[in-house]
Amino acid sequence: MDALSDILAPYSDDIAKFAGSVTCLQFLSGVFLLNDIRKKKSSDTYPADPFLGGIVLTILSLKMGALMGDEAMIKVNVIGFAINVIFMVVFYWYASEAGRSKIWSKIGMYFTFTLGCLAYANFEDPAKIEFRFGMLITAILVMLVGMPLLNLGKIIETKSTEGLPFPLILSGTIVAASWAAYGISIRNQIVAYQNLFLFFLSFVQLSLFAIYPTNPTEQKKPADNGAPYKKLTSNNSPSKSKANKKRD
């Protein structure tokens, strides 16, 4: 990795700008998912976790930005928070009554978790909070990125990737690769290895779209083996045989 660091080091500033740009664009990638939901007029086949997780992640990242005194991080996550809230409202609008009940239960869990994390940040040792809170955010990212893989058994069974958010997975793959390259360029092993792992998880999900179609394959109906028999019996029915005898 040292050789790759030497190659990327002169371009670290440009890589950082690119990584920041694609991260902002990733916030808007949910538009494509919402467009699919609009066409189907239902969000029940899609998980709400990407948007709820995005809200939680931006709130925690705002806290991290405040701890670091990083204004750029604060601004980016304020925008990300607002976008994810709007997306979540649209997602909820297209959900059925049963789907909305599930969404509310998830909101309760995510809200409780967020409060717990913010409370922890206020009581943790100031000398350790930046590193530990950063690791907490990384763990949440790994959970969000890897969550669609929980449905891997169903995907293999139905041989369909329907319900997987392709735009979010694609943009997440690009974002993880960009930040991994940036981590390598500045020789920061934590940033590099964390994002390389996220890239691996995203790439595995992305490869599923190359293996399975988005729409489930229709099962072919078995051939009606009784059709020839029916045709034979209809031609040799008693009524027809009697009619043939009268003609003779």
LUMMI-706977 format. One record per residue (C-alpha): residue in one letter; x, y negated, z. Coordinates in pm, whole numbers, plus 50000, padded with zeros to 5 digits. Layout:
N
AXYZ ...
# end
This chain:
248
M500005000050000 D503004976850047 A503684976949675 L500064967449602 S500264940149866 D503294925449690 I501364924649362 L498194908849508 A499864884749754 P500334855949503 Y496624857249419 S495254859549773 D493594825149759 D491864833049430 I490754867049563 A489334850349875 K487344825649663 F486014853749446 A485084874849749 G483254845449904 S481374838549580 V480194874349529 T479144875949894 C476864846049840 L475514861949522 Q474874894149712 F472364875749928 L470354869349609 S470594904849475 G467414913449665 V465494893949399 F465794923749163 L464454947449426 L461544924249500 N460804922149128 D460474960149114 I458204958549418 R456104931649247 K455684953448938 K454594983249149 K452524960549376 S453764980549674 S456874981249891 D456035013850067 T458555034649869 Y461395011049961 P463145007550300 A462884974650486 D466244980450652 P468374961350395 F466454929150464 L466044934250839 G469694944450863 G470654913750661 I468824891550908 V470544907951206 L473924907051035 T473684870050948 I472654861451305 L475614880551448 S477934865851184 L476744831151283 K477744839551640 M481084852051514 G481584820051314 A480824799551625 L483374819851826 M486014814251557 G485024778151489 D484734786851120 E482354761950952 A482444780150617 M481264812550779 I478504794050960 K477234777350641 V477274809450436 N475364828750701 V472784801250753 I471994804350383 G472024842150406 F469674841650705 A467144819450527 I467224840850211 N466774873550401 V463834859450600 I462094848950275 F462764883050120 M461404900750429 V458184880250415 V457664890150050 F458464926650132 Y455884925950413 W453284909950183 Y453394939749943 A453304966150218 S450204986650296 E448604986750643 A450555018050738 G453725002950593 R453244970750790 S452914990451114 K456255007151045 I457814973550962 W456664958551294 S458124987851487 K461444982951307 I461344945551374 G460994952951745 M464014976151741 Y466184952251540 F465154922651759 T466024941252079 F469374951951938 T470214916351831 L469414902152174 G471614928752333 C474554919952107 L474214882452173 A473994888652548 Y477134909952530 A478974882052346 N478144857652626 F479494880252901 E482544895552730 D486104884152806 P486844853952580 A490284868252503 K488774900552367 I485404889852231 E486584879751883 F488134913751803 R485424934651971 F482554914551826 G484184917451484 M484344955251525 L480674955251625 I479744936951305 T481844961751107 A479964990951267 I476654974951168 L477894970650812 V478855007450795 M475395017150923 L473624994750670 V475735006050377 G475525042950467 M471835043350564 P470515052750217 L472615084550237 L470235096950508 N467815104250222 L470415124350030 G468545156950087 K465335142349947 I467205127549649 I468695161449564 E465355178849615 T463365154949394 K466325148649161 S465445111749164 T467025079949303 E463635062849326 G463585040649634 L467325033949640 P468044996549602 F470394997449302 P471094959549288 L472004958649657 I474234989449626 L475984975849315 S476604941649467 G477734957749793 T480284978549603 I481724947449437 V481774927849765 A483534956049955 A486114960049677 S486784922449676 W487314919850051 A489424951450051 A491664935849786 Y491854904049993 G492794923650306 I495554941350114 S496834908649970 I497234892850315 R498464925850469 N495584927250715 Q495054964450769 I491794960250961 V490124940450681 A491594963350416 Y490664997050567 Q487234986050688 N486234974050341 L487825003750169 F485555026050376 L482535004550288 F483565006449923 F483695044449944 L480195046550093 S478815022749829 F480545041149546 V479075074549659 Q475575059649647 L476285043049312 S477365076449165 L473925090949249 F472395068648981 A474685084648722 I473575119548832 Y469845114948891 P467295092748711 T465435064748886 N462035079848811 P461215115048933 T461145141348661 E457715155248587 Q457375192248635 K456255210548325 K452925227848360 P453135265548316 A451815278747989 D448235291447998 N448935328147946 G445225335347953 A444545314447643 P445215342147386 Y443075366047587 K440245340847602 K440485335147231 L440425372547168 T437465378347394 S435585348947245 N436035362846895 N434915397547007 S432045386747231 P428895408347230 S426755380547084 K429035376546785 S429295414246729 K425515417046723 A425245388546476 N427775405546251 K425775438346264 K422535420046161 R424325404745862 D425415439945755 
# end
